[in-house]
Amino acid sequence: MPAPAPTPTDRKFLGRLSWPERRYVADALRAETVGGVLLLLAAVTALIWANSPVSASYETVSDFHIGPAALGLDLSIQHWAADGLLAIFFFVAGIELKRELVAGELRDPKAAALPVVAALCGMAVPALVYALTNLVGDGSMDGWAVPTATDIAFALAVLAVIGTSLPSALRAFLLTLAVVDDLFAILIIAVFFTSDLDFAALGGAFAGLAVFWLLLRKDVRGWYVYVPLALVIWGLMYNSGVHATIAGVAMGLMLRCTRREGEEQSPGEHIEHLVRPLSAGLAVPLFALFSAGVNISGKSFVDVFTNPVTLGVVLGLVVGKAVGIFGGTWLAARFTKAELNSDLSWPDVFAVASLAGIGFTVSLLIGELAFEGDDELTTQVKAAVLIGSLTAAVLATVLLKLRVRKYQALLADEERDEDEDGIPDIYEEDDPGYHLRMAAIYERKAAEHRERARLAGASSDDGDSPA
């Protein structure tokens, strides 16, 4: 059955998604939610391990070096997690971005304007909050990028834990924000955290990417071709001085994410479906395990709120993200005359904006890059990211719980499928076939009830007659 065409109401801000887009968003968020729960477990495990009587073993394992030194890859376990495993995460992010640009919410410049402006403001305002805090407190400006990132997996894990049934439009808005957020986080890492360049290695990485692109265009298939090539590209990118995760993004962006005739999935969608569990279930949780293990004590907690660097990170995540995304969304809607979906209100947008203050994975990565060489400050910044993300999660939980009954009712309406054809009824209101199926269903039910009434009447007559 062909997918229903979008109705005019779909063009409203936070309006109904098209059916294919809703299915894609549901599948993507389901995988992210599972990964987010594993991420939470990994972060909790790291904190318990790092604050337990055997905390020395945490440092020993994290600092254990492995890898071929001749290739410049004799790295610690923590380094492998940050530069190696996160390349898989950014590879998936690159595919998501490509799909959004060619087939998703960002393909239409007019529709893309609002989430792009919201995401940009959601990165600029936290950076501004951090900068102002450190100007007043005479702190370091090096960490301005730490509070700019949103962790979609962690945010969805919070939603799963608190049991809030967000309507698909709000979830899609959060996902699109995170995709744009990832794009600019990638640019920040590439531009501001690139060390001295090795042009020979960088040239080799670009040559490898060119071969990767050519093989894709020739429709060459086989993981045994692409996986070794990807590892070579990653190794060259790492040795070039550019952060190695950029290689993952570049390869993800090269995949075709549009469907040809007869295809159920594009190559990009197919590979994303295969790799996402590896990213969400292994790469990101292991990164969290070896990055979130900070010592938590009364003194370290106080230090977070007295050091301008760490205070700037906390305020950037909790205040900057919420104000930036909400303000950017409101301004974009105001100037583009986008009409908010009548089923939702601006407090709903603010609640989702607060949820975007959960900045875990990329924030931890940027914190490590920004204060590389200063272990004490790096640890304090990690603690600030954890505290800021937890505070944002609690704030968002309170705001979302205030509207949970409304969300549950909206989600139930979205998912109702009385004709049981696999497509929610709300998408078939303009389909004559749907109404004919529903008429047949009601006629069958009416016949059943008439028969029950006849039998009940007959039984009543028998009971009233003398024995």
PALO-333219 format. One record per atom (N, C-alpha, C): z, y, x. Coordinates in steps of 0.2 Angstrom, whole numbers, plus 2048, in hexadecimal, padded with zeros to 3 digits. Layout:
N
ZYX ...
//
This chain:
467
8007FA804 800800800 800806804 7FB80B803 7FB811808 802815807 80481880C 80A81D80C 808823807 80D825803 80C82A7FF 80B831803 807835800 80683B804 80C840803 80D844807 813849807 81284E801 8178507FD 8168547F8 81885B7FA 8168607F7 8188677F9 81F8687FB 8248657F7 82B8667F9 82C863800 82885F803 82985D80A 82986280F 82686880D 82586D812 82B872813 83087080E 83687480F 83A872815 83E877817 84287581D 84887081B 84886A81E 84C86581D 84A861816 844862814 84185F80E 840858810 83D85480B 83C84D80B 83784B811 838846815 83384481A 82E840816 82883F819 82383B817 826834818 82382F814 826828815 82582581C 81F82581F 81E823826 82382682A 82482D82A 82983082F 83082E82D 83182D827 83882B825 83A824828 83581F828 83681882A 837819832 83281D835 83381D83D 83A82083F 83C82583B 84382983D 84882483B 848820836 84D81B835 84D81583A 84881383C 84880E842 84A811848 84881784A 84A81A850 85281B850 85481E84B 85B81F84A 86081984A 85D814847 86180E847 86280B84E 85D80B852 85E809859 86280E85D 86281485C 86681985F 86D81885D 86E817857 875816854 879810858 87580A858 87880485C 879806863 87480A866 87580C86D 87B81186E 87C815869 88281A869 888816869 889811865 88F80D864 89180A86B 88C80786E 88D804875 88E80A87A 88B810879 88D81587E 89481787D 897818877 89E819876 8A2814879 8A180E878 8A580887B 8A5809883 89F80A886 89E80B88D 8A281188F 8A281788C 8A681D88E 8AE81B88D 8B0818888 8B7816887 8B981188D 8B580C88E 8B6808894 8B780B89A 8B281089C 8B38148A2 8B98188A3 8BB81B89D 8C181F89D 8C781A89E 8C881589B 8CD81089B 8CE80D8A3 8C880B8A5 8C78098AC 8CA80E8B1 8C78148B0 8C98198B5 8D081B8B5 8D381A8B0 8DA81C8AF 8DF8168AF 8DD8118B1 8E180B8B1 8E48098B8 8E98058B8 8EB8038BF 8E68018C4 8E07FE8C1 8DB7FC8C6 8D68018C7 8D78088C6 8D280D8C6 8CF80D8CD 8D280B8D2 8CE80B8D9 8C88078D9 8C88018D5 8C37FD8D4 8BD8008D1 8BE8058CC 8B98098C9 8B580D8CE 8B98108D3 8B58148D8 8B28108DD 8B580A8DE 8B18058E3 8AB8038E0 8AB8018DA 8A47FE8D7 89F8048D6 8A180A8D4 89D8108D3 89A8128DA 89D8118DF 89B8148E6 89880E8EA 8978088E7 8948028EB 88D8048EC 88A8038F2 8838058F3 87F7FE8F3 8797FF8F1 8757F98F1 86D7FC8F0 8697F88F3 8627FB8F3 85F7FB8FA 8587FB8FB 8557FB901 855802904 85980390A 85A80990D 85380B910 84F807912 848808915 84480C911 84580B90A 84180F905 845815902 84A817905 84E81C903 85281B8FD 8538158FB 8568138F5 85D80F8F6 8618118FB 86780E8FC 86C8128F8 86D8108F1 8718158ED 8778118EA 87C8168E8 8828138E5 8808108DE 88580C8DB 88480A8D4 8838108D0 8888158D0 88781A8CC 88181E8CD 87E81F8D3 8788228D4 87281E8D1 8728178D1 86D8138CE 86D8148C7 8738158C4 8748168BD 87181D8BA 8728228BE 8708298BD 86982A8BE 8668278C4 85F8298C5 85A8238C3 85D81D8C3 8598178C2 8598158BA 85F8138B8 85F8118B1 85D8178AC 85F81D8AD 85E8238A9 8568248A9 8528228AE 84B8238AD 84881F8A7 84B8198A5 84981689F 84B81A899 85181D899 852821893 84D827893 84C82A898 847830898 84082D897 83E827898 838824897 83782488F 83C82188C 83C821884 83C828881 84082D885 840834882 839837883 835835888 82E837889 82A835883 82A82E881 82682B87C 82882F875 82F830874 83183386E 82E83A86D 82E83E873 82B845873 824844872 820840875 81983F874 81783E86D 81B83986A 81A837863 81B83D85E 82184185F 82284785B 81D84C85C 81A84D862 814852863 80E85085F 80C84985F 80684785C 806844855 80C842853 80C83F84D 812840849 81784484C 81D845848 81E84D846 82584F846 826855843 82385B847 82285A84E 82085F852 818860852 81485C84F 80D85C84F 80A86284C 80E865847 80C86B843 80F871846 80C875849 81087B84C 81487F848 812880841 81688383D 81D87F83B 81C87983A 822875839 82687483F 823874845 82787384B 82B87984D 82987F84B 82C88584D 83388584C 835883846 83C883844 84187F848 83F878849 84487484D 843876855 83D879857 83D87B85E 84188185F 84188685B 84588C85B 84C88A85B 84E886856 855883856 85788085C 85387C85F 855878865 85687D86B 85188286C 851887871 85788B871 85988D86B 85F89186A 86588D86B 865886869 86A88286A 86B880872 867882876 86788187D 869888881 86688D87E 867894881 86E897880 87189687A 877899878 87D89587C 87D88E87C 88288B881 88288D888 87C88E88A 87B891891 87E898892 87D89C88D 87F8A388D 8878A388C 88A89E888 89189E887 89489C88E 891897891 893895898 89389B89D 88D89E89D 88D8A48A2 8928A98A0 8938AB89A 8988B0898 89F8AE89A 8A08A8899 8A78A589B 8A88A68A2 8A38A48A6 8A48A48AD 8A38AB8B0 8A08AF8AD 8A08B68AF 8A78BA8AF 8AA8B88A9 8B08BB8A7 8B68B88AC 8B58B18AD 8BA8AE8B1 8B88AD8B8 8B38B08BA 8B18B08C2 8B08A98C4 8AC8A58C0 8AB89E8C1 8A489D8C4 8A28978C5 89B8958C7 8968958C2 8908978C3 88A8978BF 8868918BF 88888C8C4 8848868C5 8838828BF 8898828BB 88987D8B5 88687F8AF 8828858AF 8808888A9 87C8838A4 87987E8A7 8748798A3 8788738A1 87F8728A3 88286D8A1 88386C899 885872895 88687188E 88087288A 87A87288D 874873889 87186D886 874867888 871861885 87485E87F 87085A87B 873856875 87284F876 87784B875 876844876 87684186F 86F83F86D 86E83C866 871836865 87283186A 87582B869 87C82B868 88083086B 88783186A 888834863 884839862 88483C85B 884837855 87F833856 87E82E851 883828851 886827856 88C822857 892825853 89382C853 89882F850 89782F848 890830846 88E82F83F 89082883D 88E823841 88F81C83F 89781B83E 89B81E843 8A281C842 8A582083C 8A382683B 8A7829835 8A482882F 89E82482F 89B821828 898827824 89582C827 892831823 88A830822 88982F81C 88282D81A 87D83481A 87B83681F 87783C820 87083B81C 86E83F818 86783E816 86283E81C 85C83B81A 85783A820 855840823 85484681F 85284C821 85684F827 85D84F825 86285182A 86284D831 861846830 861842836 85A84383A 855844836 84E84683A 84F84C83D 85285183A 85385883D 857857844 85C853844 86085284A 85C84E84F 85884984D 854846852 84F84A855 84C84E851 847853854 84A858858 85085B857 85485F85B 85585C862 857855861 859852868 85285186C 84D84F869 84684E86C 844855870 84585A86D 843861870 848862875 84E861874 854862878 85385E87F 85185887E 84F853884 849856888 844859885 83F85C888 84186188D 84586688A 84786C88E 84C86A893 850865892 855862897 85185F89D 84B85C89B 8478598A0 84485E8A5 8428648A1 83F86A8A5 84586D8AA 84B86D8A7 8508708AB 85286C8B1 8528658B0 8538618B6 84E8618BB 8478628B8 8428628BD 8418688C1 84386E8BE 8428758C1 8488778C5 84E8758C2 8548788C5 8588738CA 85686D8C9 85A8688CD 8558648D1 8508678D4 84C8648D9 84E8668E0 84F8618E4 8518628EB 84B8648EF 84C8648F6 8468658FA 8418608F9 83A8628F8 83585D8F6 83285A8FC 8318538FB 82D84F900 82684F8FC 8218538FF 81B8538FC 81784D8FC 818849901 814842902 81783E8FC 81D83D8FB 8208398F6 81E83B8EF 81E8428EE 81C8458E8 8158448E7 8108448EC 8098438EB 80883B8E9 80C8378EC 80C8308EA 80E82F8E3 8138328E1 8158318DA 8108348D5 80D8398D7 80783C8D2 8018378D2 8008348D8 7FA82F8D8 7FC8298D4 8028278D5 8048218D0 8048238C9 8068298C7 80582B8C0 7FE82B8BE 7FA82D8C2 7F282D8C1 7F08268C0 7F28228C4 7F081B8C3 7F38188BC 7F981A8BB 7FC8188B4 7F881A8AE 7F68218AF 7F28248A9 7EB8208A9 7E881F8AE 7E181C8AE 7E28158AB 7E78118AD 7E880A8AA 7E980B8A3 7ED80F8A0 7EE810899 7E7812895 7E3816898 7DD818895 7D8813895 7D880E89A 7D480889A 7D6802896 7DC804892 7DF7FF88E 7E17F8892 7E37F9898 7E57F389C 7EC7F2899 7ED7EB898 7F47E9895 7F77E489A 7FE7E4899 8027DF89D 8087E38A1 80E7E189F 8147E48A2 8147E38A9 8117DD8AC 8117DB8B3 80D7E08B7 8087E58B4 8057EA8B7 8097F08B7 80C7F28B1 80F7F98B0 8167F98B3 81A7F48B3 8217F48B5 8217F58BD 81D7F18C1 81D7F28C8 81B7F98CA 8157FB8C6 8138028C8 8188078C6 81C8068C0 82180B8BE 82680C8C3 8288068C6 82D8068CB 82B80A8D2 8258098D3 82280C8D9 8228148D8 8208168D2 82081D8D0 8278208D0 82C81C8CE 83381E8CD 83581F8D4 83481A8D9 83781B8E0 8348218E4 82D8228E3 82A8288E6 82D82E8E3 82E82E8DD 8318358DA 8388368DC 83C8318DD 8428328DF 8428348E6 83E8328EB 83E8348F2 83A83B8F2 83783D8ED 8348438EE 8388498ED 83E8488EA 84384E8E9 8438508E2 83E84E8DE 83F84F8D7 84384A8D4 84784C8CF 84B8478CC 8478418C9 84983B8CB 8458358C9 8448348C2 8488368BE 8478358B6 8418398B4 83F83E8B8 8388418B6 83383C8B5 8338378BA 82E8328BA 82D82E8B3 83382D8B0 8348298AA 83182D8A4 8328348A4 83083889F 8288398A0 82583A8A6 81E83A8A7 81A8348A4 81D82E8A6 81A8288A3 81A82789C 820829899 820829892 81C82E88E 81A834891 81683888E 80F83688E 80D832893 80682F894 80482A88E 80982788B 807822886 804825880 7FF82187D 7FC823877 801821871 80282786D 806826868 803827861 7FC827861 7F982785A 7F5821859 7F581F853 7F2818851 7EB818850 7E8813852 7E1812851 7E080E84B 7DA80E849 7D880A843 7DA802844 7DE80083F 7E07F9840 7E67F7843 7E97FD846 7F07FC84A 7F67FD846 7FA7F9846 8017FA842 8057FF846 8057FE84D 809803851 804805857 80680B859 80280E85F 80580A865 80280A86B 805808871 80C80B873 80C811872 813815873 81881286F 817812868 81C80F863 81E808865 819804867 81A7FD869 81F7FD86F 81D800874 82180087A 828803879 828809875 82F80C874 833806870 83080386B 8347FE868 8377F886C 8337F7872 8357F2876 83A7F487B 83A7FB87D 83E7FD883 844801880 84480387A 84A807877 850803878 8507FC876 8567F8876 8597F887E 8547F8883 8567F888A 85A7FE88B 857804889 85980A88A 86080B887 86080A880 86680C87C 86C80787E 86A80087F 86F7FB87F 8717FA886 86D7FC88C 86F7FA892 86F800897 86A804897 86980A89C 86F80F89B 86F812895 873817893 87B815893 87C80F890 88380D891 88680C898 88280989D 8848088A4 88480F8A7 8808148A5 88181B8A8 88781D8A6 88981D8A0 88F81F89D 89581C8A1 8958158A2 89A8128A5 89C8148AC 8978168B0 8988188B6 8988208B7 8978248B2 89882B8B2 89E82E8AE 8A082A8A9 8A582D8A5 8AC82B8A7 8AD8288AD 8B48268AF 8B782B8B3 8BA8308AF 8BE8358B2 8C58348B1 8C98378B5 8D18368B5 8D383B8B0 8D68398AA 8D983D8A5 8E183E8A6 8E38448A7 8EA8458A7 8EC84C8A4 8F284D8A3 8F48548A0 8F18598A4 8F28598AB 8EF85E8AF 8E885F8AF 8E48598AF 8DD85A8AF 8DB85D8A8 8DE85B8A3 8DD85E89C 8DE86689C 8E386889F 8E586F89F 8E08728A4 8DE86F8A9 8D98728AE 8D28738AA 8D086F8A6 8CA8708A2 8CA87789E 8D087989C 8D087F898 8D288589C 8D38848A2 8D588A8A7 8D088B8AC 8CC8868AD 8C68888B2 8C088A8AE 8BD8908B0 8B88938AC 8B288E8AC 8B088A8B1 8AB8868B1 8AB8818AB 8B187D8AB 8B28788A6 8B387B89F 8B688189F 8B7884898 8B0886896 8AC88989A 8A588A898 8A1885895 8A287F898 89F879896 8A287788F 8A887788E 8AB875887 8A987A882 8A9881883 8A788687E 8A088587D 89C884882 895883881 89387E87C 89687887D 895872879 897873872 89D876871 8A187686A 89E87D867 89E88286A 89C889867 89588A867 89388A86E 88C88C86F 88788886B 88788186B 88387D868 88287E860 88887E85D 88887F856 885886854 88888B858 885892856 87E893858 87C89085D 875891860 87088D85B 871887859 86D883855 86D88684E 87388884B 87388A844 870891844 871896849 86E89C849 86789C84A 86489884F 85D897850 85A894849 85D890846 85A88D840 85989283A 85F89683A 85F89B834 85A8A0836 8598A383C 8558A883E 84D8A683D 84C89F83F 84589D83E 84389C837 84889A833 84789982C 8468A0829 84A8A582B 8498AB828 8428AE829 8408AE830 83A8B1832 8338AD830 8348A782F 82E8A382D 82E8A1825 8338A4822 8348A481B 83489C818 83789881D 83889181B 83E890816 83D88D811 84288C80B 84688680C 84C88780C 85188180D 85187C807 850876809 851871804 8568727FF 8558727F8 85A8747F3 86086F7F3 85F8697F5 8648647F5 8698657FB 868869800 86C86B805 86E872806 87287480A 87487B80B 87587C812 876883814 87788581B 87D88281E 88388081B 88887D81E 886876820 88287381D 87F86C820 87C86D826 878872827 87587482D 87A875833 87F879831 88487A836 888874838 88986F834 88C869835 88886583A 882865839 87D86183E 87D865844 87D86B844 87D86F84A 88386E84E 88986D84B 88F86B84F 88F864852 88C86084E 88B859851 886859857 88285E858 87E85E85D 881860864 888862863 88C864868 88E85E86C 88D85886A 88F85286E 889852873 88B854879 88685387F 88984F884 887849884 88A844889 88684288E 88183E88D 87D83B892 87A840897 876844894 872849898 87784E89B 87C850897 88185589A 8848528A0 88684C8A0 88A8498A6 8858498AC 87E8478AA 8798478B0 87984E8B3 8788538AF 87785A8B1 87D85C8B5 88385A8B2 88985C8B6 88A8598BD 8878538BE 88784F8C4 8828538C9 87D8558C6 8778588CA 87A8608CC 87D8638C7 87F86A8C8 88486B8CE 8898668CE 88E8678D3 88F8618D8 88985F8DA 8888598DE 88B85B8E5 8908578E8 8938598EE 89A85B8ED 89C85D8E7 8A385F8E5 8A585A8E0 8A88558E3 8AB8508DE 8B08528D9 8B58568DC 8BA8588D7 8B785C8D1 8B38618D3 8B08658CD 8AC8618C9 8A885C8CC 8A48588C8 8A88548C3 8AE8518C5 8B284D8C1 8B58528BB 8B78588BD 8B985D8B8 8B485E8B2 8AE85F8B5 8A88608B0 8A785A8AB 8A88548AE 8A784E8AA 8AC84E8A5 8B28508A7 8B88508A2 8B785689C 8B485B89E 8B286089A 8AD85E895 8A885B897 8A2858893 8A585388E 8AA84F890 8AD84A88B 8B184E886 8B5853888 8BA856884 8B585A87F 8B085E881 8AC86287D 8A885E878 8A685887A 8A2853876 8A7851870 8AD84F872 8B284C86E 8B4851868 8B585886B 8B685D866 8B185E861 8AA85F864 8A586085F 8A485A85A 8A685485C 8A584E858 8AB84F852 8B1851854 8B685284F 8B485784A 8B285D84D 8B0862848 8AA860844 8A585D846 89F85B842 8A285683D 8A685183F 8A984C83A 8AC850834 8B0855836 8B4858830 8AF85C82C 8AA85F82E 8A586282A 8A185E826 89F858829 89A853826 89E850820 8A584E821 8A984B81D 8AA84F816 8AA855817 8AA85A811 8A585980C 89F85780F 89985680A 89784F80A 89B84A80B 89984380C 896840805 89A842800 8988407F9 8918427F7 88F8487F9 88984B7F8 8838477FC 885846802 880842807 87F83B804 884838802 8838317FF 87F8317F9 8808367F5 87C8367EF 8748377F0 87383C7F5 86C83E7F7 8698377FA 86D8347FF 86A82E802 8698297FD 86D8287F8 86C8237F3 8658247EF 86482B7EE 85E82C7EA 85882B7EF 85982C7F5 85382B7FA 8518247FA 85681F7FA 8558187FB 8548147F5 8558177EF 8548137E9 84D8107E8 84C80A7E7 8468077E6 8468027E0 8468047DA 8468007D4 8417FC7D3 83B7FD7D5 8357F97D5 8347F47DA 8397F47DF 83A7EF7E5 8337EE7E8 82F7F37EA 8297F37ED 82A7F47F5 8307F67F7 8317F87FE 8317FF7FF 82E8037FB 82E80A7FB 83280E7F7 8378127F9 83B8167F5 8388197EF 83B8197E9 83881C7E3 8368237E4 83A8277E8 83982E7E8 8328307EB 82F82B7EF 82982C7F2 82382A7EE 8248277E8 81F8257E3 81E8287DD 82282E7DC 8228327D6 81B8347D3 8168347D8 80F8367D6 80A8307D6 80D82A7D6 8098247D7 8098217D0 8038217CC 80381E7C5 8058167C6 8038137CB 80580C7CB 80D80B7CB 8118107CE 81880F7CE 81A8107C7 8188147C3 81A8157BC 81880F7B8 81380C7B9 8118067B5 8158007B7 8178007BE 81C7FB7C0 8237FC7BC 8258027BC 82B8047B9 82B8027B2 8268047AE 8258037A7 8267FB7A6 8227F77AA 8237F07A9 82A7ED7AA 82D7F07AF 8347EE7B0 8397F07AB 8387F67A8 83C7F87A2 83A7F479C 8347F279B 8327EE795 8357E7796 8357E579C 8387DE79D 8407DE79B 8437E479E 84A7E479C 84B7E5795 8477E9792 8487EA78B 8487E4787 8437E0789 8427D9785 8487D5786 84B7D578C 8507D178E 8567D378A 8577DA789 85D7DC785 85C7DB77E 8567DB77B 8547D9774 8567D2773 8547CE778 8567C7777 85E7C6777 8617C977B 8687C977C 86C7CB775 8697D1773 86B7D376C 86A7CE767 8657CB767 8637C6761 8687C0762 8697BE768 86E7B8769 8757BA767 8777C0769 87E7C3768 87F7C3760 8797C575D 87A7C6755 87A7BF752 8767BA755 8777B4752 87D7B0753 8807B2759 8877AF75A 88C7B2756 88C7B9755 8907BC750 8907B9749 88A7B8747 8897B5740 88C7AE73F 88B7AA745 88E7A4745 8967A4744 8997A9748 8A07A9748 8A37AC742 89F7AF73E 8A27B2737 8A17AD732 89D7A8732 89C7A372D 8A179E72C 8A379C726 8A9797726 8A8791729 8AD78E72B 8AC78772F 8AA78272A 
//
